[in-house]
Amino acid sequence: MAYEPNTWNNGDTITAEKLNHLEQGVASASQAVPAATTQAAGVVKQAAAVSDLSSTPTQGDFNGLLAALRAAGLMAAE
């Protein structure tokens, strides 16, 4: 069943029933968003922290950054 938003008006009373309805709508919407792909936008998780470099970056540093992005789903594996 599709979420039916409440139309709020000045002076309306906030009730537990209305707040629970809102919470259920948010929960349903957050589960309905697909993972991102190379073709479609979606939800991705945060990438792992990559340490700042104190000198000239190496190939290993760059590959570590790419691996973190891939592991978080921010970049396609291939």
N, CA, C and O of each residue as an XYZ file, in Angstrom:
312
protein
N       0.840     -1.167      0.000
C       0.000      0.000      0.000
C       0.895      1.242      0.000
O       1.842      1.319      0.783
N       0.609      2.195     -0.853
C       1.410      3.406     -0.981
C       1.232      4.305      0.232
O       0.166      4.356      0.846
N       2.300      5.008      0.556
C       2.260      5.934      1.686
C       1.373      7.119      1.346
O       1.494      7.702      0.269
N       0.500      7.468      2.245
C      -0.391      8.628      2.083
C       0.049      9.688      3.086
O      -0.195      9.528      4.282
N       0.691     10.768      2.633
C       1.160     11.782      3.575
C       0.011     12.528      4.235
O      -1.071     12.673      3.666
N       0.268     12.992      5.433
C      -0.699     13.812      6.155
C      -0.560     15.251      5.665
O       0.562     15.729      5.496
N      -1.637     15.932      5.439
C      -1.600     17.350      5.113
C      -1.779     18.126      6.405
O      -2.852     18.122      7.007
N      -0.706     18.795      6.823
C      -0.728     19.520      8.085
C      -1.266     20.927      7.877
O      -1.016     21.562      6.852
N      -1.997     21.393      8.856
C      -2.534     22.756      8.860
C      -2.129     23.430     10.164
O      -1.912     22.756     11.172
N      -2.028     24.734     10.150
C      -1.742     25.470     11.376
C      -2.770     25.094     12.430
O      -3.969     25.041     12.155
N      -2.291     24.835     13.635
C      -3.185     24.495     14.725
C      -3.461     23.015     14.873
O      -4.097     22.613     15.847
N      -2.995     22.165     13.921
C      -3.203     20.723     14.046
C      -2.471     20.194     15.274
O      -1.411     20.699     15.645
N      -3.040     19.186     15.889
C      -2.428     18.541     17.042
C      -1.546     17.396     16.559
O      -1.965     16.575     15.744
N      -0.316     17.354     17.076
C       0.596     16.255     16.763
C       0.248     15.106     17.694
O       0.275     15.248     18.917
N      -0.079     13.971     17.102
C      -0.465     12.804     17.903
C       0.509     11.653     17.666
O       1.244     11.639     16.679
N       0.503     10.702     18.573
C       1.331      9.512     18.420
C       0.954      8.774     17.139
O       1.827      8.273     16.431
N      -0.319      8.706     16.845
C      -0.777      8.024     15.634
C      -0.182      8.665     14.385
O       0.296      7.958     13.498
N      -0.206      9.996     14.304
C       0.331     10.694     13.127
C       1.847     10.552     13.048
O       2.393     10.391     11.957
N       2.533     10.610     14.187
C       3.983     10.433     14.187
C       4.369      9.008     13.801
O       5.326      8.812     13.051
N       3.645      8.018     14.297
C       3.923      6.623     13.925
C       3.693      6.395     12.439
O       4.438      5.654     11.798
N       2.659      7.034     11.888
C       2.393      6.938     10.448
C       3.580      7.497      9.662
O       4.005      6.909      8.669
N       4.110      8.634     10.111
C       5.271      9.244      9.468
C       6.483      8.318      9.562
O       7.186      8.113      8.572
N       6.727      7.761     10.742
C       7.865      6.851     10.939
C       7.764      5.633     10.025
O       8.765      5.203      9.454
N       6.573      5.082      9.886
C       6.384      3.917      9.014
C       6.655      4.280      7.556
O       7.215      3.478      6.808
N       6.259      5.488      7.152
C       6.519      5.932      5.795
C       8.001      6.092      5.517
O       8.483      5.715      4.450
N       8.723      6.651      6.476
C      10.172      6.817      6.322
C      10.850      5.446      6.262
O      11.725      5.231      5.423
N      10.466      4.532      7.124
C      11.056      3.191      7.133
C      10.807      2.476      5.810
O      11.711      1.833      5.277
N       9.606      2.580      5.280
C       9.283      1.938      4.011
C      10.095      2.543      2.871
O      10.603      1.821      2.013
N      10.213      3.857      2.865
C      10.949      4.536      1.795
C      12.435      4.187      1.840
O      13.066      4.034      0.794
N      12.994      4.062      3.032
C      14.424      3.775      3.135
C      14.747      2.358      2.676
O      15.874      2.098      2.255
N      13.795      1.443      2.745
C      14.018      0.073      2.292
C      13.785     -0.074      0.799
O      14.209     -1.065      0.204
N      13.121      0.889      0.187
C      12.753      0.772     -1.218
C      13.820      1.290     -2.170
O      13.711      1.081     -3.378
N      14.855      1.964     -1.656
C      15.875      2.548     -2.521
C      16.897      1.477     -2.882
O      17.466      0.843     -1.993
N      17.137      1.266     -4.171
C      18.064      0.215     -4.597
C      19.523      0.642     -4.441
O      19.823      1.819     -4.238
N      20.399     -0.313     -4.538
C      21.831     -0.020     -4.548
C      22.190      0.687     -5.851
O      21.539      0.479     -6.875
N      23.205      1.506     -5.811
C      23.659      2.204     -7.006
C      24.322      1.223     -7.967
O      24.954      0.255     -7.544
N      24.172      1.482     -9.253
C      24.868      0.718    -10.291
C      25.528      1.713    -11.228
O      25.404      2.923    -11.036
N      26.224      1.221    -12.231
C      26.821      2.133    -13.214
C      25.756      2.769    -14.096
O      26.034      3.736    -14.805
N      24.540      2.233    -14.056
C      23.459      2.741    -14.896
C      22.433      3.578    -14.140
O      21.734      4.390    -14.746
N      22.332      3.391    -12.816
C      21.269      4.053    -12.052
C      21.784      4.559    -10.709
O      22.636      3.937    -10.076
N      21.253      5.689    -10.297
C      21.577      6.223     -8.980
C      20.934      5.350     -7.916
O      19.926      4.694     -8.180
N      21.492      5.333     -6.742
C      20.941      4.549     -5.653
C      21.625      4.917     -4.357
O      22.243      5.977     -4.252
N      21.519      4.057     -3.379
C      22.125      4.297     -2.086
C      23.446      3.545     -2.021
O      23.535      2.384     -2.421
N      24.460      4.213     -1.515
C      25.754      3.574     -1.296
C      26.176      3.843      0.137
O      25.701      4.790      0.763
N      27.063      3.015      0.651
C      27.562      3.231      2.003
C      28.815      4.100      1.956
O      29.397      4.303      0.891
N      29.215      4.595      3.080
C      30.382      5.445      3.172
C      31.639      4.609      2.946
O      31.734      3.477      3.420
N      32.603      5.174      2.217
C      33.864      4.479      1.974
C      34.697      4.456      3.253
O      34.570      5.333      4.108
N      35.540      3.454      3.368
C      36.447      3.369      4.507
C      37.416      4.542      4.478
O      37.725      5.079      3.415
N      37.886      4.931      5.641
C      38.841      6.034      5.733
C      40.148      5.648      5.045
O      40.618      4.517      5.172
N      40.716      6.583      4.329
C      42.023      6.407      3.702
C      42.916      7.494      4.286
O      42.575      8.675      4.236
N      44.046      7.100      4.832
C      44.934      8.049      5.503
C      45.450      9.114      4.540
O      45.688      8.854      3.361
N      45.615     10.331      5.084
C      46.246     11.399      4.313
C      47.699     11.024      4.065
O      48.320     10.326      4.867
N      48.225     11.492      2.954
C      49.616     11.205      2.611
C      50.514     12.347      3.066
O      50.121     13.513      3.023
N      51.715     12.005      3.499
C      52.654     13.042      3.921
C      53.730     13.290      2.879
O      54.545     14.201      3.028
N      53.738     12.492      1.835
C      54.732     12.668      0.773
C      54.077     12.368     -0.569
O      52.851     12.311     -0.670
N      54.880     12.183     -1.574
C      54.390     11.911     -2.915
C      53.611     10.591     -2.938
O      54.120      9.566     -2.485
N      52.383     10.610     -3.461
C      51.590      9.375     -3.522
C      52.259      8.302     -4.378
O      52.922      8.597     -5.373
N      52.068      7.066     -3.969
C      52.612      5.941     -4.720
C      51.473      5.213     -5.428
O      50.300      5.501     -5.193
N      51.820      4.291     -6.274
C      50.819      3.466     -6.941
C      50.017      2.699     -5.896
O      48.805      2.545     -6.044
N      50.670      2.220     -4.849
C      49.987      1.490     -3.788
C      48.963      2.367     -3.063
O      47.873      1.906     -2.723
N      49.326      3.650     -2.827
C      48.390      4.584     -2.193
C      47.156      4.768     -3.063
O      46.028      4.734     -2.572
N      47.375      4.961     -4.345
C      46.267      5.172     -5.275
C      45.393      3.926     -5.364
O      44.165      4.021     -5.359
N      46.024      2.766     -5.445
C      45.256      1.515     -5.520
C      44.477      1.263     -4.230
O      43.386      0.695     -4.270
N      45.024      1.679     -3.088
C      44.300      1.564     -1.826
C      43.037      2.416     -1.827
O      41.993      1.988     -1.336
N      43.136      3.630     -2.385
C      41.970      4.500     -2.508
C      40.925      3.867     -3.425
O      39.738      3.864     -3.099
N      41.352      3.337     -4.558
C      40.414      2.679     -5.475
C      39.746      1.477     -4.810
O      38.547      1.257     -4.987
N      40.510      0.702     -4.051
C      39.945     -0.463     -3.364
C      38.891     -0.041     -2.343
O      37.857     -0.697     -2.215
N      39.146      1.052     -1.612
C      38.169      1.532     -0.634
C      36.893      1.987     -1.322
O      35.797      1.721     -0.829
N      37.017      2.667     -2.449
C      35.843      3.115     -3.199
C      35.051      1.924     -3.733
O      33.821      1.927     -3.680
N      35.737      0.919     -4.241
C      35.047     -0.276     -4.744
C      34.345     -1.016     -3.618
O      33.204     -1.448     -3.783
N      35.009     -1.170     -2.475
C      34.434     -1.904     -1.350
C      33.186     -1.213     -0.825
O      32.278     -1.879     -0.329
N      33.124      0.117     -0.923
C      31.944      0.863     -0.450
C      30.841      0.921     -1.502
O      29.754      1.434     -1.237
N      31.117      0.397     -2.688
C      30.107      0.434     -3.740
C      30.047      1.782     -4.452
O      29.086      2.062     -5.168
N      31.063      2.612     -4.262
C      31.086      3.916     -4.923
C      31.673      3.838     -6.324
O      31.567      4.781     -7.110
N      32.294      2.701     -6.627
C      32.899      2.500     -7.944
C      32.668      1.053     -8.343
O      32.760      0.152     -7.508
N      32.374      0.831     -9.595
C      32.166     -0.535    -10.086
C      33.452     -1.344     -9.916
O      34.551     -0.798    -10.008
N      33.312     -2.634     -9.669
C      34.469     -3.507     -9.471
C      35.268     -3.673    -10.747
O      36.483     -3.862    -10.690
N      34.630     -3.609    -11.875
C      35.329     -3.765    -13.162
C      34.796     -2.782    -14.159
O      35.252     -2.752    -15.302
